[in-house]
Amino acid sequence: MMSKLRFGSVIALLAGLYIIVTNFLETTERKQIDREGIHTVGISTLKIEHRGRRGARYYELEVLYPVEAAVIHSTRVVVSRELYVKTRPRSALIIKYLKDDPSKLIIVGESLASPEKYAVGVAALMLGAAGTWWFFIRNRAVAPPRRPPDRPRISSYE
């Protein structure tokens, strides 16, 4: 049982770091698309709802949109529940995409940041740090118990 808790604390520490870093990179990419992106109108063609094992849900829209090279791109975008419910098939959406990589896009009006992911990442990181300290570092910080000095041995062969 104790080894599972040790392993779990290390996994929580690494997972917390991973969640924080990936959320930071995704947010920076969305902000870059918002700054440098090209405006266009896209059409939603498909609505997809994913359900996790424990009731977690996330929503995707498949969007068709023209790019500068006179090509129609199709990309799936994770959206909020409000936009998912509000959007009908074949409805128009204002989007921004990068000129260098047209497959990366944002829907104008959607949130660029995900603060709840930061909260989950920080919670996992703190739990992992506390567990790692408890199982690996705390025991080394405690001084070993003092041994009484060795007594001289008395031998009966004299």
C-alpha positions as CSV (number, residue, x, y, z in Angstrom):
1,M,0.0,0.0,0.0
2,M,2.8,2.4,0.9
3,S,4.6,1.8,-2.4
4,K,1.4,2.7,-4.3
5,L,1.1,5.9,-2.4
6,R,4.8,6.7,-3.2
7,F,4.3,6.0,-6.8
8,G,1.0,8.0,-6.8
9,S,2.7,11.1,-5.3
10,V,5.4,11.1,-8.0
11,I,2.8,10.7,-10.7
12,A,0.7,13.5,-9.3
13,L,3.8,15.8,-9.2
14,L,4.6,15.0,-12.8
15,A,1.0,15.2,-14.0
16,G,0.6,18.6,-12.3
17,L,3.6,20.0,-14.1
18,Y,2.4,18.5,-17.4
19,I,-1.1,20.0,-17.1
20,I,0.3,23.5,-16.2
21,V,2.8,23.5,-19.0
22,T,0.5,22.2,-21.7
23,N,-2.2,24.7,-20.7
24,F,0.3,27.5,-20.8
25,L,1.4,26.5,-24.3
26,E,-2.2,26.1,-25.6
27,T,-3.1,29.5,-24.2
28,T,-0.1,31.2,-25.7
29,E,-0.9,29.6,-29.1
30,R,-4.5,30.8,-28.9
31,K,-3.4,34.3,-28.1
32,Q,-1.0,34.3,-31.0
33,I,-3.8,33.2,-33.3
34,D,-5.9,36.0,-31.9
35,R,-3.2,38.6,-32.5
36,E,-1.9,37.4,-35.9
37,G,-4.8,35.4,-37.3
38,I,-6.8,36.1,-40.4
39,H,-10.6,36.6,-40.1
40,T,-12.9,34.5,-42.1
41,V,-16.4,32.9,-41.9
42,G,-16.7,29.2,-41.2
43,I,-19.6,26.9,-41.4
44,S,-20.3,24.3,-38.7
45,T,-21.0,20.9,-40.3
46,L,-20.9,18.5,-37.4
47,K,-21.5,18.6,-33.6
48,I,-19.7,16.0,-31.5
49,E,-20.2,15.4,-27.8
50,H,-17.6,13.3,-26.0
51,R,-18.4,11.7,-22.6
52,G,-15.8,10.4,-20.2
53,R,-16.1,7.5,-17.8
54,R,-17.0,9.6,-14.8
55,G,-19.4,12.0,-16.5
56,A,-16.8,14.5,-17.9
57,R,-17.9,16.0,-21.2
58,Y,-16.3,18.1,-23.8
59,Y,-17.7,19.4,-27.0
60,E,-16.4,19.7,-30.6
61,L,-17.5,21.4,-33.7
62,E,-16.3,20.5,-37.2
63,V,-15.8,23.7,-39.1
64,L,-15.4,24.2,-42.9
65,Y,-13.7,27.5,-43.8
66,P,-11.9,29.0,-46.8
67,V,-8.2,29.9,-46.7
68,E,-6.2,32.3,-48.8
69,A,-5.1,29.6,-51.3
70,A,-8.7,29.1,-52.4
71,V,-8.9,25.8,-50.6
72,I,-11.6,24.7,-48.1
73,H,-10.3,23.4,-44.8
74,S,-12.1,21.2,-42.4
75,T,-11.0,21.2,-38.7
76,R,-12.5,20.1,-35.4
77,V,-12.4,22.6,-32.6
78,V,-13.1,22.1,-28.9
79,V,-15.7,24.6,-27.8
80,S,-17.6,25.6,-24.7
81,R,-21.0,24.1,-23.8
82,E,-22.8,27.4,-24.4
83,L,-21.5,27.7,-28.0
84,Y,-22.2,24.0,-28.6
85,V,-25.8,24.3,-27.6
86,K,-26.3,27.6,-29.4
87,T,-24.7,26.5,-32.7
88,R,-26.9,24.7,-35.3
89,P,-25.7,22.6,-38.2
90,R,-24.8,24.8,-41.2
91,S,-24.6,28.0,-39.1
92,A,-21.9,30.6,-39.7
93,L,-19.1,31.2,-37.2
94,I,-16.5,34.0,-37.3
95,I,-13.1,32.4,-36.9
96,K,-9.4,33.3,-37.1
97,Y,-6.7,31.0,-38.4
98,L,-2.9,31.3,-38.8
99,K,-1.6,31.9,-42.3
100,D,1.3,29.5,-41.7
101,D,-0.8,26.7,-40.4
102,P,-4.5,27.0,-41.4
103,S,-5.5,23.9,-39.4
104,K,-5.0,25.9,-36.1
105,L,-7.9,28.2,-35.5
106,I,-10.0,29.9,-32.8
107,I,-13.6,30.9,-32.8
108,V,-14.0,34.6,-32.2
109,G,-15.8,35.2,-28.9
110,E,-14.6,31.9,-27.2
111,S,-12.3,32.1,-24.1
112,L,-8.6,32.0,-24.9
113,A,-7.6,30.8,-21.5
114,S,-8.6,27.8,-19.4
115,P,-8.2,28.8,-15.7
116,E,-9.8,25.6,-14.5
117,K,-6.9,23.6,-16.0
118,Y,-4.4,25.8,-14.1
119,A,-6.3,25.1,-10.9
120,V,-6.3,21.3,-11.5
121,G,-2.6,21.4,-12.4
122,V,-1.7,23.4,-9.3
123,A,-3.7,21.1,-7.1
124,A,-2.1,18.0,-8.5
125,L,1.4,19.6,-8.2
126,M,0.8,20.6,-4.6
127,L,-0.5,17.1,-3.7
128,G,2.4,15.5,-5.5
129,A,4.9,17.8,-3.8
130,A,3.5,17.1,-0.4
131,G,3.5,13.4,-1.0
132,T,7.0,13.4,-2.4
133,W,8.2,15.3,0.6
134,W,6.4,13.0,3.0
135,F,7.7,9.8,1.5
136,F,11.2,10.6,0.3
137,I,12.6,13.8,1.9
138,R,11.0,13.9,5.4
139,N,12.7,10.7,6.6
140,R,16.2,12.0,5.6
141,A,15.6,15.2,7.5
142,V,15.0,13.5,10.8
143,A,18.3,12.7,12.6
144,P,19.0,9.0,13.2
145,P,18.6,7.9,16.9
146,R,21.8,8.0,18.9
147,R,23.3,4.7,19.8
148,P,24.8,4.2,23.2
149,P,28.6,3.9,23.1
150,D,30.0,0.4,22.7
151,R,30.9,-1.3,26.0
152,P,34.2,-3.1,26.2
153,R,33.8,-6.9,26.0
154,I,34.9,-8.9,28.8
155,S,36.5,-12.1,27.8
156,S,36.7,-15.1,30.1
157,Y,39.8,-16.6,28.5
158,E,42.7,-15.1,30.4
